[in-house]
């Protein structure tokens, strides 16, 4: 039968924290919990490799709605600017055509 210890994620974090923060020697932790030092180092590596997940922003409905509303407003503003640009170009072209007619140019 296997005498392998099954520790919860909370227990693993606690062990790594005690080593890193409280400066408890790994040998003491291994004796206390009946684990191997290589296991503590593996947990430490895993914690640092996946630590960024703890700081990621979780998507929630309100935040997502605000982002969508901001995007919609930005699109509306850009469409209004484009419409104004089109109107200005149309006026300039109309003036250009009128000027050509007055000057008798083809």
HUCORMO-V968788 format. One record per pair of residues at least 6 apart in sequence whose ideal C-beta (glycine too) atoms are under 6 Angstrom apart, sorted by sequence separation. I is the first residue (numbers start at 1). GAP is how many residues later the second one is. D is the distance in Angstrom with one decimal. If there is no record, write none. Layout:
BEGIN
i->(I;I)
gap->(GAP;GAP)
d->(D;D)
END
This chain:
BEGIN
i->(18;19;30;26;15;26;16;16;5;5;12;16)
gap->(6;7;7;11;14;14;27;28;29;30;31;31)
d->(4.5;5.7;5.5;5.0;5.5;5.2;5.2;5.1;5.6;5.7;4.8;5.7)
END
